[in-house]
Amino acid sequence: MTLIPMKRILYAFLFSIIALSLYAQDSKLANEYYRSGEYEQAASLYKKIWIKTKYNDFYFNRYIESLLALEEYAACEKEIKTQLKKNPSDVHLFVLYGNVLERQVKTKEAEAQYKRAIRELPKDYNKITNLANAFSRLTKYDLALQTYQKGEALLDKQGEYAYQIAEIYKRLGDNPKMIHHYLLSIRNNPNQLASMKNFFSRSLTPDDYPELKTKLYENIQQYPDDVNYPELLEWIFVQEKDYNKALRQAKALDRRLDENGSRVFNIAVIASNDKDYDTAIDAYDYIVKNKGVNSSYFLEARQELLSNKKKKVLNDSNHSREDLIGLKEEYNNYLNQIGRNKSSAYIVAELANLEAYQLNDLDGAITNLERMLKYPGVNKYVKANGKISLADFYLMKSEIWEATLLYSQVDKEFKEDFLGEKARHRNAMLSYYNGDFQWAQKQFDVLKASTSKLISNDAIDISVFIMDNLGLDTTDRAVSLYAQAELLTLQNRYDEAFSKLDSLQEMFPEHTLIDDIYYAKAKIYKKQKDFDQAISMYQQIIEKHPEEIRCDNAIYELAGIYENDLGQADKASELYEKLFIDYSQSVYAIEARKKYRVLRGDNLN
């Protein structure tokens, strides 16, 4: 007896599945007719589906639109009036009716139907939304706005449709009102903050930011308990690269929400990457002083505080030796407080670099690194970088064997890693300085495929340099003298390097190395912060040796001086443009194009 009802249920289920499949096929076919302009067939199918699906609004709307395309206005009016009798509260039908009248140029009658739709709008969230959408589809945005505004009054929820209203003002191009309502929507739905940041970054220009900030300040005063507005203000300051003001907001939010310093740390990282070292130092110092040793950011903040102080000093072309000595004292004070161990190994390595490259204290640098390498448990990457630096310092002291031994250790341990390539490159340079050009060139040829663009470009440069200058001579005397001058430069023995280069120029006045001599002298002048002389050397190459292999290097380096050291963006931009246009095959061409676009103000995201 129970099988009969079960069969009936099964049959009903199967019938519903078949019916849905048929509806889907009919719907797909109707849509194809509609898209291809076969409105008579489309209208017939849409009406059929509309009736079978118990009067689905979508299919009815499409049915009416198909009839309108056929200019069958009487049929449209008849169908709409019939539906209005059955569903007088379905206000979107008045919009359809108004559209039919408007197509017949019955403007006043159409306006009456649109106003009736809004007048008879019920207190129903979905019907309010549907009516506004119906107006929006007809691009009647003013009527859509009236619908949302009346809907908020009916529901007694101010700002309920703030996001939708903002979208309409966006379409109308009214940015002030758009911004106002987007901010109001954040108050009603705080989860929108992240998506709103993405929207503002895509849709607003810097010219819109003053209006956005004005509205934010108004909202902050009106709603002092809402943290989303100051957080968005912090975000705007970051977009404007006004990191000091962004930090002010971040600190206030950190204190107010009793956070762990994460947002302050993020501002510090962004500021540091953009070379705003004062703000970065302020941010890291805030964490160190206010979060204490139990904070997960404390140790890193202390280390970055030192690193940014170092960057600030070294980035100032007018820094004094006293500045450097004071910086060294800060490093030592930090290490005395925190201890010299695996956790501070990175800082010891930084101190060693400061001693070697800035204070010319190679013995002190070597001592610090040798001790650091003996600390138990040091991170293998920190240790490997320490070995490479130590090898560099030995090379600067002309202790060649010690240097090559350390480079080879890192090469062996990190064979497939960037550090291995870095060590191999250093070893190849060492052979080059020693005059073993054939072996060095083989290594550089391999390093051309390096994953590091810096190593790859340098390997290409030196390989071409060796080939270009040794291929014409029966002796390597001139190239050997040049390599020795480069080693003297590395060792900060600038007077001896200049003397070597001058002797080379006197001994081989017609040699193809002339542009390279200018280039080597320019690098020394740049290290000495004598930018006028460096510029003079680079210009000699560009003007007198435009076909030589150093010319593209000279243009790139000269542009870098104007951009980074002299703050003359216009001159830098001209040189970058010259490089990627006149020397499009240069390894620097792509980077020059990027820098040119940045200086021009292009958005590269």
FENGI-V85949 format. One record per residue. N is the residue number from 1. SS is DSSP state (~ for helix, > for strand, _ for the rest). PHI is phi in whole degrees, 0 to 359 (none if undefined). OMEGA is omega as a letter, one per 30 degrees, with the letter a starting at -180 (none if undefined). Layout:
N_SS_PHI_OMEGA + N_SS_PHI_OMEGA
This chain:
1___none_a + 2_~_283_a + 3_~_288_a + 4_~_295_l + 5_~_301_a + 6_~_297_l + 7_~_296_a + 8_~_298_l + 9_~_298_a + 10_~_295_l + 11_~_298_l + 12_~_297_l + 13_~_296_a + 14_~_296_l + 15_~_299_l + 16_~_294_l + 17_~_296_l + 18_~_297_a + 19_~_298_l + 20_~_298_l + 21_~_297_l + 22_~_295_l + 23_~_301_a + 24_~_298_l + 25_~_294_l + 26_~_298_a + 27_~_297_l + 28_~_298_a + 29_~_293_l + 30_~_298_l + 31_~_297_l + 32_~_294_l + 33_~_299_a + 34_~_296_a + 35_~_294_a + 36___270_l + 37___83_l + 38___269_a + 39_~_289_a + 40_~_295_l + 41_~_295_a + 42_~_298_a + 43_~_299_a + 44_~_299_a + 45_~_289_a + 46_~_298_l + 47_~_296_l + 48_~_299_a + 49_~_293_a + 50_~_301_l + 51_~_291_a + 52_~_291_a + 53___268_l + 54___60_l + 55___66_l + 56___290_a + 57_~_303_a + 58_~_302_a + 59_~_290_l + 60_~_295_l + 61_~_300_l + 62_~_294_l + 63_~_299_l + 64_~_295_l + 65_~_297_l + 66_~_294_l + 67_~_296_l + 68_~_298_l + 69_~_297_l + 70___272_a + 71___60_l + 72___267_a + 73_~_294_a + 74_~_297_l + 75_~_297_l + 76_~_300_a + 77_~_298_a + 78_~_299_a + 79_~_295_a + 80_~_292_l + 81_~_297_l + 82_~_301_a + 83_~_291_l + 84_~_294_l + 85_~_295_a + 86_~_283_a + 87___228_a + 88___296_l + 89___271_l + 90___276_a + 91___293_a + 92_~_292_l + 93_~_294_l + 94_~_295_l + 95_~_293_l + 96_~_300_a + 97_~_297_l + 98_~_300_l + 99_~_295_l + 100_~_297_l + 101_~_294_a + 102_~_295_l + 103_~_296_l + 104___265_l + 105___61_l + 106___260_a + 107_~_297_a + 108_~_296_l + 109_~_298_l + 110_~_297_l + 111_~_300_l + 112_~_297_l + 113_~_292_l + 114_~_298_a + 115_~_294_l + 116_~_296_l + 117_~_301_a + 118_~_289_a + 119_~_298_a + 120___263_a + 121___300_a + 122___276_l + 123___277_a + 124___216_a + 125_~_305_a + 126_~_293_a + 127_~_290_l + 128_~_297_a + 129_~_298_a + 130_~_297_a + 131_~_293_l + 132_~_298_l + 133_~_296_l + 134_~_298_l + 135_~_295_a + 136_~_296_l + 137_~_298_l + 138___269_a + 139___57_l + 140___264_a + 141_~_290_l + 142_~_298_l + 143_~_290_l + 144_~_296_l + 145_~_298_l + 146_~_300_l + 147_~_297_a + 148_~_296_a + 149_~_295_l + 150_~_292_l + 151_~_300_l + 152_~_296_l + 153_~_293_l + 154_~_297_a + 155_~_278_a + 156___57_l + 157___226_l + 158___296_l + 159___88_a + 160___302_a + 161___250_a + 162_~_302_a + 163_~_296_a + 164_~_295_l + 165_~_295_l + 166_~_299_l + 167_~_298_l + 168_~_293_l + 169_~_296_l + 170_~_298_l + 171_~_295_a + 172_~_280_a + 173___76_l + 174___264_a + 175_~_297_l + 176_~_302_l + 177_~_288_l + 178_~_299_l + 179_~_300_a + 180_~_305_a + 181_~_282_l + 182_~_297_l + 183_~_294_l + 184_~_295_a + 185_~_292_l + 186_~_294_l + 187_~_298_a + 188_~_282_a + 189___218_a + 190_~_301_a + 191_~_293_a + 192_~_278_a + 193_~_302_a + 194_~_297_l + 195_~_293_l + 196_~_292_l + 197_~_300_l + 198_~_299_a + 199_~_296_a + 200_~_299_a + 201_~_294_l + 202_~_277_a + 203_~_258_a + 204___263_l + 205___257_l + 206_~_306_l + 207_~_292_a + 208_~_275_a + 209_~_297_l + 210_~_302_l + 211_~_296_l + 212_~_298_l + 213_~_294_l + 214_~_301_l + 215_~_297_l + 216_~_294_l + 217_~_300_l + 218_~_297_a + 219_~_291_l + 220_~_296_l + 221_~_290_a + 222_~_284_a + 223___234_a + 224___296_a + 225___273_a + 226___272_a + 227_~_278_a + 228_~_294_a + 229_~_290_l + 230_~_295_l + 231_~_293_l + 232_~_292_l + 233_~_296_l + 234_~_302_a + 235_~_299_a + 236_~_297_l + 237_~_300_l + 238_~_295_l + 239_~_299_a + 240___275_a + 241___62_l + 242___265_a + 243_~_291_l + 244_~_296_l + 245_~_289_l + 246_~_298_l + 247_~_296_l + 248_~_301_l + 249_~_294_a + 250_~_296_l + 251_~_298_a + 252_~_299_l + 253_~_292_l + 254_~_299_l + 255_~_290_a + 256_~_295_a + 257___264_a + 258___53_a + 259___274_a + 260___264_l + 261___94_a + 262_~_297_a + 263_~_289_l + 264_~_293_l + 265_~_298_l + 266_~_298_l + 267_~_297_a + 268_~_300_a + 269_~_296_a + 270_~_297_a + 271_~_298_a + 272_~_298_l + 273_~_298_l + 274___264_l + 275___66_l + 276___267_a + 277_~_290_l + 278_~_299_l + 279_~_293_l + 280_~_300_l + 281_~_298_l + 282_~_301_a + 283_~_293_a + 284_~_295_l + 285_~_296_l + 286_~_301_a + 287_~_295_a + 288_~_300_a + 289_~_280_a + 290_~_251_a + 291_~_256_l + 292___76_a + 293___291_a + 294___279_l + 295___287_l + 296___292_a + 297___260_a + 298_~_299_a + 299_~_298_a + 300_~_294_l + 301_~_296_l + 302_~_296_l + 303_~_293_a + 304_~_291_l + 305_~_300_l + 306_~_294_a + 307_~_300_a + 308_~_286_l + 309_~_296_l + 310_~_295_a + 311_~_299_a + 312_~_298_a + 313_~_296_a + 314_~_289_a + 315_~_281_l + 316___271_a + 317___296_a + 318___258_a + 319___294_a + 320___255_l + 321_~_295_l + 322_~_297_l + 323_~_299_a + 324_~_292_l + 325_~_295_l + 326_~_299_l + 327_~_294_l + 328_~_299_l + 329_~_297_l + 330_~_297_l + 331_~_300_a + 332_~_294_l + 333_~_299_l + 334_~_298_a + 335_~_295_l + 336_~_293_l + 337_~_283_a + 338_~_271_a + 339___95_l + 340___265_a + 341___204_a + 342_~_300_a + 343_~_287_a + 344_~_253_a + 345_~_302_l + 346_~_299_l + 347_~_290_l + 348_~_299_l + 349_~_295_l + 350_~_296_l + 351_~_299_l + 352_~_298_l + 353_~_296_l + 354_~_298_a + 355_~_296_a + 356_~_286_a + 357_~_271_a + 358_~_254_a + 359___258_l + 360___55_l + 361___257_a + 362_~_296_a + 363_~_297_l + 364_~_296_a + 365_~_295_a + 366_~_296_l + 367_~_300_a + 368_~_298_a + 369_~_288_l + 370_~_299_l + 371_~_291_a + 372_~_300_a + 373___295_l + 374___266_l + 375___298_l + 376___288_l + 377___78_l + 378___293_l + 379___309_a + 380_~_296_l + 381_~_286_l + 382_~_297_a + 383_~_295_a + 384_~_295_l + 385_~_298_l + 386_~_297_l + 387_~_294_l + 388_~_296_l + 389_~_297_l + 390_~_298_l + 391_~_297_l + 392_~_301_a + 393_~_292_l + 394_~_297_l + 395_~_298_l + 396_~_295_l + 397___264_l + 398___68_l + 399___268_a + 400_~_297_a + 401_~_297_l + 402_~_300_a + 403_~_294_a + 404_~_294_l + 405_~_296_a + 406_~_290_l + 407_~_302_a + 408_~_294_l + 409_~_298_l + 410_~_291_l + 411_~_302_a + 412_~_292_a + 413_~_285_a + 414___238_a + 415___305_a + 416___258_a + 417___250_l + 418_~_304_a + 419_~_299_l + 420_~_296_l + 421_~_297_l + 422_~_298_a + 423_~_292_l + 424_~_296_l + 425_~_297_l + 426_~_296_l + 427_~_295_l + 428_~_295_l + 429_~_297_l + 430_~_299_l + 431_~_296_l + 432_~_298_l + 433_~_300_a + 434___278_l + 435___89_l + 436___271_a + 437_~_287_a + 438_~_295_l + 439_~_293_l + 440_~_299_a + 441_~_295_l + 442_~_299_l + 443_~_293_l + 444_~_294_l + 445_~_299_l + 446_~_290_a + 447_~_288_l + 448___301_a + 449___268_a + 450___301_l + 451___289_l + 452___272_a + 453_~_298_a + 454_~_297_a + 455_~_293_a + 456_~_299_a + 457_~_298_a + 458_~_294_l + 459_~_297_l + 460_~_298_a + 461_~_302_a + 462_~_288_l + 463_~_299_l + 464_~_295_l + 465_~_300_a + 466_~_297_a + 467_~_298_a + 468_~_292_a + 469_~_262_l + 470_~_268_a + 471___292_a + 472___264_a + 473___246_l + 474___270_l + 475___233_l + 476___258_a + 477_~_302_a + 478_~_295_a + 479_~_294_l + 480_~_297_l + 481_~_298_a + 482_~_295_l + 483_~_297_l + 484_~_295_l + 485_~_297_l + 486_~_294_l + 487_~_294_l + 488_~_299_l + 489_~_297_l + 490_~_301_a + 491___275_a + 492___62_l + 493___261_a + 494_~_292_a + 495_~_298_l + 496_~_293_l + 497_~_295_l + 498_~_300_a + 499_~_298_l + 500_~_297_a + 501_~_292_l + 502_~_296_l + 503_~_298_l + 504_~_299_a + 505_~_293_l + 506_~_288_a + 507_~_285_a + 508___229_a + 509___295_a + 510___256_a + 511___287_l + 512___291_a + 513___281_a + 514_~_304_l + 515_~_295_l + 516_~_291_l + 517_~_296_l + 518_~_302_a + 519_~_295_l + 520_~_296_l + 521_~_294_l + 522_~_300_a + 523_~_295_l + 524_~_293_l + 525_~_301_l + 526_~_296_l + 527_~_297_l + 528___274_a + 529___64_l + 530___266_a + 531_~_289_l + 532_~_299_l + 533_~_292_l + 534_~_298_l + 535_~_299_l + 536_~_300_l + 537_~_295_a + 538_~_296_l + 539_~_292_l + 540_~_301_l + 541_~_294_a + 542_~_296_a + 543_~_277_a + 544_~_258_a + 545___226_a + 546___293_a + 547___263_a + 548___279_a + 549___291_a + 550___274_a + 551_~_296_a + 552_~_295_l + 553_~_300_a + 554_~_297_l + 555_~_298_a + 556_~_296_a + 557_~_294_a + 558_~_295_l + 559_~_299_l + 560_~_297_l + 561_~_296_a + 562_~_296_a + 563_~_285_a + 564_~_266_a + 565_~_257_a + 566___252_l + 567___64_l + 568___254_a + 569_~_298_a + 570_~_297_a + 571_~_293_l + 572_~_298_a + 573_~_299_l + 574_~_299_a + 575_~_289_l + 576_~_299_l + 577_~_296_l + 578_~_301_a + 579_~_295_a + 580_~_282_l + 581_~_269_a + 582_~_278_a + 583___231_a + 584___295_l + 585___271_a + 586___293_l + 587___293_l + 588___264_a + 589_~_298_a + 590_~_295_l + 591_~_295_l + 592_~_296_l + 593_~_296_l + 594_~_299_a + 595_~_294_l + 596_~_299_a + 597_~_293_l + 598_~_296_a + 599_~_294_l + 600_~_282_l + 601___97_l + 602___291_l + 603___271_a + 604___268_a + 605___287_none
